[in-house]
Amino acid sequence: MPKLACVAGEPSGDLLAAPVLSALNQIPDMSGLEVYGIGGPRMQAEGMRSDWPMETLSVRGYVEAIKQLPAILRLRKELIQNLLNEGRPDVYLGIDAPDFNLGVELQLRKAGIPTLHLVSPSIWAWRAGRIKKIAQAVEHMLCIFPFEKEIYDRAGVSASYVGHPLASDIPDEPNTALARSRISELLKIAPIEFSGKVIAVLPGSRGSEIEHIAPIFFNTMLLLANRLQGEKLQFLIPVATPHLREPLERLLLEAGKLNPDIQIHLLDGEADTVLEASDVVLIASGTATLQAALWKKPMVISYKVPWLTAQIMKRQGYLPYVGLPNILCEAFVVPELLQDDATPEKLADAVMAWLNSPAKVNQLQERFAKMHEILRRPTGVLVAQAVVQTIDTHRHKTKA
């Protein structure tokens, strides 16, 4: 029975890996495939056994990681010991989470276990020196952006472009009316009451993001509600994971005290439906910004991390953009308000600018449509084929 060990460190990795496991389940040669390691609910729904909690790895930034470091190191040690002994797999697939996965992959590859890595670390944006460690740790890199393969080819690292799975999952054109109907059903709100402007607010999928950026986003919503008095205005917040609901509910309660009429709704999951239903998106930097772009939505990107984390990131970065839509378009097609610029006033101004500029929104949607076409590949199938090919190649080597 073939064995695949894989590790996803956060909800975005869970989202990326689920189509891979689904595709593997359709391949006859992989019948009875045992999949285990660290994963989220989507991967588990495809038959994966998650032996450790994914939440342990879901931290953002250097300072936050230091706080969680003992638990992370303990988990990595246990994982490596398991995979080198009784849980030895035919292949290891690391999904993103490079600070964790590259260390695991290095040890496993030294022990003769083939390693694949899905989602290249952002060596094109910052910490370019990591490519040396990648060359030692990763047998084959699976790139989700088209420009990355050339970087690995130049460095002599085997790599292939597999596209981004979200580009296949998300349709070319959003059905905003249908999405709003779905939201109104979930919230038990009459569709007529759910008309007007809808603003999606995505403060992140990690506890540290909720701590640092969510309060600013809630104050931004209060400002927008005040500026758009007299208009029907709904704010939708998809709750990425269950443990984030409590801190968001506390912020919601505080906002309700300041403005009892404000319409802010929390929905468990439903990020795609929320994005499809929206007019504008206020969003924390991360994979979700690409999601919003594929739904062809104008957005305002923001983040705020502790000062020390920001200084370290600034020194190691060399791209002017942090948001994936801007990186892929190689231009500031959507505003980025970061650190000291992440104020409720500036964020509200930027959201209002989109609401007041339909022609600019149309231009952005055309640009996002071209990006969508480039990113659309059968990603799950391509990664699954790479897994199968790697297993077959190493089995033939072993027999020889």
C-alpha positions as CSV (number, residue, x, y, z in Angstrom):
1,M,0.0,0.0,0.0
2,P,1.5,3.3,-1.0
3,K,2.1,6.0,1.7
4,L,2.1,9.7,1.3
5,A,3.0,12.0,4.2
6,C,2.1,15.6,3.8
7,V,2.0,18.8,6.0
8,A,-0.1,21.9,5.5
9,G,0.6,24.6,8.1
10,E,-2.5,26.8,7.8
11,P,-6.0,27.0,6.1
12,S,-4.6,28.3,2.8
13,G,-2.4,25.1,2.6
14,D,-5.4,23.0,3.5
15,L,-7.3,24.6,0.6
16,L,-4.4,24.0,-1.8
17,A,-3.9,20.4,-0.9
18,A,-7.4,19.1,-0.9
19,P,-7.7,19.0,-4.7
20,V,-4.5,17.0,-4.9
21,L,-5.8,14.4,-2.5
22,S,-9.1,14.3,-4.4
23,A,-7.1,13.7,-7.7
24,L,-5.0,10.9,-6.1
25,N,-8.2,9.2,-5.0
26,Q,-9.2,8.9,-8.7
27,I,-5.9,7.2,-9.8
28,P,-6.2,3.4,-9.9
29,D,-2.6,2.8,-9.1
30,M,-3.1,4.7,-5.9
31,S,-5.9,2.6,-4.6
32,G,-5.5,2.2,-0.9
33,L,-3.2,5.1,-0.6
34,E,-2.5,6.0,3.0
35,V,-2.2,9.8,3.6
36,Y,-1.2,11.2,6.9
37,G,0.7,14.0,8.6
38,I,-0.7,17.5,9.4
39,G,-3.7,18.9,7.6
40,G,-7.0,20.7,8.0
41,P,-10.7,19.8,7.5
42,R,-10.6,19.8,3.7
43,M,-7.7,17.4,3.5
44,Q,-9.3,15.2,6.1
45,A,-12.5,15.1,4.1
46,E,-10.4,13.6,1.3
47,G,-9.3,10.8,3.5
48,M,-6.2,12.2,5.2
49,R,-5.3,11.3,8.8
50,S,-4.0,14.4,10.6
51,D,-1.9,13.2,13.5
52,W,-1.1,16.7,14.9
53,P,-3.1,19.9,15.1
54,M,-2.6,22.3,12.1
55,E,-3.2,25.3,14.4
56,T,0.2,24.9,16.1
57,L,1.8,26.0,12.8
58,S,-0.6,28.8,11.9
59,V,1.4,31.8,13.1
60,R,2.4,34.9,11.3
61,G,5.6,36.8,11.6
62,Y,8.9,36.4,13.5
63,V,7.8,37.7,16.9
64,E,4.7,35.5,16.9
65,A,6.6,32.4,15.7
66,I,9.1,32.9,18.6
67,K,6.3,32.7,21.1
68,Q,5.1,29.5,19.5
69,L,8.6,28.2,18.8
70,P,8.9,25.5,21.5
71,A,5.6,23.9,20.5
72,I,6.6,24.0,16.8
73,L,10.1,22.5,17.3
74,R,8.6,19.8,19.5
75,L,6.0,19.0,16.8
76,R,8.7,18.9,14.1
77,K,10.9,16.6,16.1
78,E,8.1,14.2,16.7
79,L,7.0,14.3,13.1
80,I,10.5,13.6,11.7
81,Q,11.1,10.8,14.1
82,N,7.8,9.2,13.1
83,L,8.5,9.6,9.4
84,L,12.0,8.1,9.7
85,N,10.7,5.1,11.6
86,E,7.3,3.5,11.8
87,G,5.5,6.1,9.6
88,R,8.1,6.1,6.8
89,P,6.3,7.2,3.6
90,D,7.0,6.6,0.0
91,V,7.0,10.3,-0.6
92,Y,6.7,13.5,1.5
93,L,4.7,16.5,0.2
94,G,5.2,19.7,2.0
95,I,2.4,22.3,1.3
96,D,3.7,25.8,1.7
97,A,4.8,26.5,5.4
98,P,8.5,26.7,4.2
99,D,10.0,27.5,7.6
100,F,8.6,24.3,9.0
101,N,8.5,22.1,5.9
102,L,12.0,22.7,4.5
103,G,13.6,21.5,7.8
104,V,11.5,18.3,7.7
105,E,12.2,17.8,4.0
106,L,16.0,18.2,4.5
107,Q,16.1,15.4,7.1
108,L,13.9,13.1,5.1
109,R,15.8,13.6,1.9
110,K,19.0,12.8,3.6
111,A,17.4,9.6,4.8
112,G,16.5,8.7,1.2
113,I,12.8,9.7,1.3
114,P,11.8,11.7,-1.8
115,T,10.5,15.1,-1.1
116,L,8.1,17.3,-3.1
117,H,7.1,20.9,-2.1
118,L,3.9,22.6,-3.3
119,V,4.1,26.4,-3.3
120,S,7.5,27.9,-3.8
121,P,8.7,30.1,-0.9
122,S,8.6,33.8,-2.0
123,I,12.3,33.8,-3.0
124,W,11.3,36.3,-5.7
125,A,10.1,38.7,-3.1
126,W,12.4,38.3,-0.1
127,R,15.0,35.9,1.5
128,A,16.3,34.9,-1.9
129,G,19.1,33.0,-0.1
130,R,16.7,30.3,0.8
131,I,17.1,28.7,-2.6
132,K,20.3,27.0,-1.4
133,K,18.4,25.2,1.3
134,I,15.6,24.4,-1.1
135,A,18.1,22.8,-3.4
136,Q,19.3,20.5,-0.6
137,A,15.8,19.7,0.8
138,V,13.5,19.5,-2.1
139,E,13.7,16.9,-4.9
140,H,11.1,18.7,-7.0
141,M,9.4,22.1,-6.5
142,L,5.8,22.5,-7.7
143,C,5.3,26.2,-8.5
144,I,1.8,27.8,-8.5
145,F,2.9,31.0,-10.3
146,P,4.3,30.9,-13.9
147,F,7.4,33.1,-13.4
148,E,8.8,30.9,-10.6
149,K,10.0,27.9,-12.7
150,E,12.6,30.0,-14.5
151,I,14.1,31.0,-11.2
152,Y,14.5,27.3,-10.2
153,D,15.8,26.3,-13.6
154,R,18.6,28.9,-13.3
155,A,19.5,27.5,-9.9
156,G,19.5,23.9,-11.1
157,V,16.5,22.8,-9.0
158,S,13.9,20.5,-10.6
159,A,10.6,22.4,-10.8
160,S,7.3,22.5,-12.7
161,Y,4.5,25.0,-13.0
162,V,1.2,23.5,-11.9
163,G,-1.0,26.6,-11.8
164,H,-3.1,27.7,-8.8
165,P,-6.0,25.4,-7.8
166,L,-8.2,28.4,-6.9
167,A,-8.1,29.5,-10.6
168,S,-9.9,26.2,-11.5
169,D,-12.3,26.3,-8.6
170,I,-13.5,29.9,-9.1
171,P,-15.6,30.6,-12.2
172,D,-14.7,33.2,-14.8
173,E,-17.5,35.5,-13.8
174,P,-19.1,35.9,-10.3
175,N,-22.8,35.5,-9.9
176,T,-23.2,38.2,-7.3
177,A,-27.0,38.0,-7.1
178,L,-27.0,34.3,-6.5
179,A,-24.2,34.6,-3.8
180,R,-26.3,37.3,-2.0
181,S,-29.3,35.0,-2.1
182,R,-27.2,32.3,-0.5
183,I,-26.0,34.6,2.2
184,S,-29.4,35.9,3.0
185,E,-30.6,32.3,3.4
186,L,-27.7,31.5,5.8
187,L,-28.3,34.7,7.8
188,K,-32.2,34.4,7.6
189,I,-32.4,37.9,6.2
190,A,-35.0,38.8,3.6
191,P,-33.3,39.4,0.2
192,I,-34.9,42.9,0.0
193,E,-33.2,43.8,3.3
194,F,-29.9,42.5,1.9
195,S,-29.9,44.9,-1.0
196,G,-27.5,47.8,-1.2
197,K,-23.7,47.8,-0.8
198,V,-22.0,44.7,0.5
199,I,-18.4,44.9,1.9
200,A,-16.5,41.7,2.6
201,V,-14.0,42.0,5.4
202,L,-11.3,39.3,5.7
203,P,-9.0,40.0,8.7
204,G,-7.0,36.8,8.3
205,S,-6.9,33.1,9.2
206,R,-4.4,33.3,12.1
207,G,-4.9,34.3,15.7
208,S,-2.1,36.8,15.4
209,E,-3.8,38.5,12.5
210,I,-7.1,38.8,14.4
211,E,-5.1,40.4,17.3
212,H,-3.3,43.0,15.2
213,I,-5.5,43.9,12.2
214,A,-9.1,42.9,13.1
215,P,-9.6,45.8,15.6
216,I,-8.5,48.3,12.9
217,F,-10.9,46.6,10.4
218,F,-13.8,46.9,12.9
219,N,-13.1,50.6,13.4
220,T,-13.0,51.0,9.6
221,M,-16.4,49.4,9.4
222,L,-17.8,51.9,12.0
223,L,-16.4,54.8,10.0
224,L,-17.9,53.5,6.7
225,A,-21.3,52.9,8.3
226,N,-21.2,56.5,9.5
227,R,-20.2,57.9,6.1
228,L,-22.8,55.8,4.3
229,Q,-25.7,56.6,6.6
230,G,-29.1,56.3,4.9
231,E,-27.8,53.6,2.5
232,K,-28.3,49.9,3.0
233,L,-24.9,48.6,3.9
234,Q,-23.9,45.1,5.0
235,F,-20.5,43.9,6.2
236,L,-19.7,40.2,5.8
237,I,-16.9,38.5,7.7
238,P,-16.1,34.8,6.9
239,V,-14.6,33.1,10.0
240,A,-11.7,31.1,8.7
241,T,-11.5,28.6,11.6
242,P,-13.7,27.9,14.6
243,H,-11.1,29.1,17.2
244,L,-11.3,32.6,15.6
245,R,-15.0,33.1,16.2
246,E,-14.7,34.1,19.9
247,P,-12.3,37.0,19.4
248,L,-14.3,38.2,16.4
249,E,-17.6,38.0,18.4
250,R,-16.0,40.2,21.1
251,L,-15.1,42.8,18.5
252,L,-18.6,42.6,17.0
253,L,-20.1,43.2,20.4
254,E,-18.0,46.3,21.0
255,A,-18.9,47.6,17.5
256,G,-22.6,47.1,18.3
257,K,-22.3,49.2,21.4
258,L,-20.8,52.0,19.4
259,N,-23.4,51.8,16.6
260,P,-26.4,49.6,17.3
261,D,-27.6,49.9,13.7
262,I,-24.4,48.6,12.1
263,Q,-24.9,45.4,10.0
264,I,-21.9,43.1,10.6
265,H,-22.4,39.4,10.0
266,L,-20.0,36.5,10.9
267,L,-20.3,33.4,8.7
268,D,-18.4,30.2,9.5
269,G,-16.3,29.5,6.4
270,E,-18.1,30.7,3.3
271,A,-15.2,32.9,2.2
272,D,-15.9,32.3,-1.5
273,T,-19.6,33.0,-1.1
274,V,-18.8,36.2,0.8
275,L,-16.3,37.4,-1.8
276,E,-18.7,36.6,-4.6
277,A,-21.5,38.6,-2.9
278,S,-19.4,41.7,-2.3
279,D,-18.9,45.0,-4.0
280,V,-15.6,45.8,-2.3
281,V,-13.2,43.7,-0.1
282,L,-11.2,44.9,2.9
283,I,-8.6,42.2,3.4
284,A,-5.4,41.2,5.2
285,S,-2.4,40.4,3.0
286,G,-2.2,36.7,2.2
287,T,-3.6,34.0,-0.1
288,A,-7.1,35.3,0.3
289,T,-6.1,38.4,-1.7
290,L,-5.7,36.1,-4.7
291,Q,-9.1,34.5,-4.0
292,A,-10.6,38.0,-4.1
293,A,-8.8,38.8,-7.4
294,L,-10.1,35.6,-9.0
295,W,-13.6,36.7,-8.0
296,K,-12.8,39.9,-9.9
297,K,-13.4,42.1,-6.8
298,P,-11.8,45.5,-6.0
299,M,-10.0,45.4,-2.7
300,V,-8.0,47.2,-0.2
301,I,-5.1,45.2,1.2
302,S,-3.7,45.8,4.7
303,Y,-1.7,44.2,7.5
304,K,-0.2,45.2,10.7
305,V,2.5,43.2,12.6
306,P,4.6,44.0,15.6
307,W,7.4,46.6,14.9
308,L,10.3,44.1,15.2
309,T,8.6,41.7,12.7
310,A,8.0,44.6,10.3
311,Q,11.7,45.7,10.5
312,I,13.0,42.2,9.8
313,M,10.7,41.7,6.8
314,K,11.5,45.2,5.4
315,R,15.3,44.4,5.5
316,Q,14.9,41.1,3.7
317,G,12.4,42.2,1.1
318,Y,13.0,43.7,-2.3
319,L,9.7,43.8,-4.1
320,P,7.6,47.0,-3.7
321,Y,4.4,44.9,-3.4
322,V,3.1,42.5,-0.7
323,G,-0.3,41.7,-2.1
324,L,-0.5,38.8,-4.6
325,P,-2.7,40.6,-7.1
326,N,-0.1,43.4,-7.3
327,I,2.8,41.0,-7.5
328,L,1.2,39.0,-10.3
329,C,0.2,42.2,-12.2
330,E,3.6,43.8,-11.4
331,A,1.8,47.1,-10.5
332,F,-0.2,48.6,-7.7
333,V,-3.5,47.7,-9.2
334,V,-5.1,47.7,-5.7
335,P,-4.0,49.8,-2.7
336,E,-1.8,48.4,0.1
337,L,-2.0,50.2,3.4
338,L,0.5,48.6,5.8
339,Q,1.8,49.2,9.3
340,D,1.5,52.9,10.2
341,D,-0.7,53.5,7.1
342,A,-3.2,50.9,8.3
343,T,-5.5,53.4,10.0
344,P,-9.3,53.2,9.9
345,E,-9.4,56.6,8.2
346,K,-7.1,55.7,5.3
347,L,-8.7,52.3,4.9
348,A,-12.2,53.8,4.8
349,D,-11.0,56.4,2.2
350,A,-9.6,53.6,0.0
351,V,-12.8,51.5,0.2
352,M,-14.9,54.6,-0.6
353,A,-12.7,55.3,-3.6
354,W,-13.7,51.9,-5.1
355,L,-17.4,52.4,-4.4
356,N,-17.2,55.8,-6.1
357,S,-15.2,54.6,-9.2
358,P,-17.2,52.1,-11.3
359,A,-15.1,52.7,-14.4
360,K,-11.9,52.0,-12.4
361,V,-13.5,48.8,-11.1
362,N,-14.3,47.6,-14.6
363,Q,-10.7,48.1,-15.7
364,L,-9.5,46.1,-12.7
365,Q,-11.9,43.3,-13.5
366,E,-10.5,43.1,-17.0
367,R,-6.9,42.8,-15.6
368,F,-8.0,40.2,-13.1
369,A,-9.7,38.2,-15.9
370,K,-6.3,37.9,-17.8
371,M,-4.6,36.9,-14.6
372,H,-7.2,34.2,-14.0
373,E,-6.6,32.7,-17.5
374,I,-2.9,32.4,-16.9
375,L,-3.3,30.7,-13.5
376,R,-5.9,28.2,-14.5
377,R,-4.3,24.7,-14.8
378,P,-5.5,21.3,-13.6
379,T,-3.4,21.8,-10.5
380,G,-4.7,19.0,-8.4
381,V,-4.2,16.5,-11.2
382,L,-0.7,17.8,-12.1
383,V,0.5,17.6,-8.4
384,A,-1.1,14.1,-8.0
385,Q,0.8,13.0,-11.2
386,A,4.0,14.3,-9.7
387,V,3.4,12.3,-6.5
388,V,2.7,9.1,-8.5
389,Q,5.7,9.6,-10.8
390,T,8.0,10.2,-7.8
391,I,6.7,7.0,-6.0
392,D,7.2,4.9,-9.2
393,T,10.6,6.3,-9.9
394,H,12.0,5.6,-6.5
395,R,10.4,2.1,-6.4
396,H,12.2,1.3,-9.7
397,K,15.4,2.6,-8.2
398,T,15.0,0.4,-5.1
399,K,14.3,-2.7,-7.2
400,A,17.3,-2.0,-9.4
